[in-house]
Amino acid sequence: MSRTDQEHVFDALDHIAVLHDHLARGEMADSLIADAVCLRLAAAIDSVAQTTPNFRDRGYGLSTTDSTYRGKHQETLQLSDSWGSSRTRESLVQ
């Protein structure tokens, strides 16, 4: 059975929450903390990558498979304040 976009996003948000817990335990200068943070970040990215192309297009405003993505949109995408902790997980996937 295929998982839904919502489930993948919830997984990503869970990884980000654990990432924050790791950061609360110490500094990135500590190699153990850095490894844990990087692992959770990679897992979160992988979870989002498993969403449908339509979801990613809506979320990022452009298709990562579109040839113009690499040519015209080289700048770093930044998350807006709308991803702040005051929002619920459910509101992020609507």
C-alpha angles and dihedrals in degrees: 000000000000120000121236127245088247091057092050092049091048088053090051092049091049089053090050091051091053089046089057090050090054091050090051089059096058151321129303087242086075104086093213091055091044092051092049092048093048092049092052092045091052090048091050091050090049091051092053090045089060093062119101120275089244091057092048091048090053093044099046100028094234138054117260087209093054113107090227090061094078096033103047105019107053095136119104115265110231127202114241126227088264087084090064123132093259091075122084123235090246093056091055094062101045 
